[in-house]
Amino acid sequence: MGTVSVRYIVDDVDAAIDFYTRHFGFGVDMHPAPTFAAVSRGDLRLLLSVPTGPGGGAAPALDGRRPEPGGWNRIQIEVDDLSATVDALRAEGLTFRTDIVIGRGGNQIVLDDPAGNALELFEPAPADGRTQG
C-alpha cells in the first residue's frame, strides 16, 4: 500500500506552509506551484491545495458544491504538555475554536490553521488512567 495523505483546502499555500512548519514541526516535501504543497510530519503527509485552478483541490462535486476551507474534520497532533503548548501558541496569536477539554483518555483543544481548517492538539492520559487537569 502506498502513502496515506490528508488534503486540506487552504486560501494561501505559503501561509499554510509557514503555519505547519513553524508551529508544528512539519517539513516541506514539495511546493511545485503557488497553488499546491505537500508537508509531512512522521507518517502524516498533508496536502495543501487552493480551491481554484488545476489539481485535486479544485474539482467541484457532482452537485455543484466547490471545495472550501474549514469544517470540523481534523488532523490530531499529540503533545507532551497541552497547557504549555496552548500558552505558547496563544502568545504567538493563533486562534483556538475551543477551550481545553479534559477527558478520560486525555485532554484536547481545537484550533484553526490560517485558512480555518481544524487542527486538534491532544495530550494522552497518563498510563495509570488518572484524569488530567
Buried (B, 14 or more C-beta within 10 A) or exposed (E): EEEEEEBBBBBBBEBBBEBBBEBBEBEEBEBEEEBBBBBBBEEBBBBBBBBEEEBEBBEEEEEEEEBEBEEEEBBEBEBEEBBEBBEEBEEEEBEBBEEBBBEEEBBBBBBBBBBBBBBBBBBBBEEEEEEBE
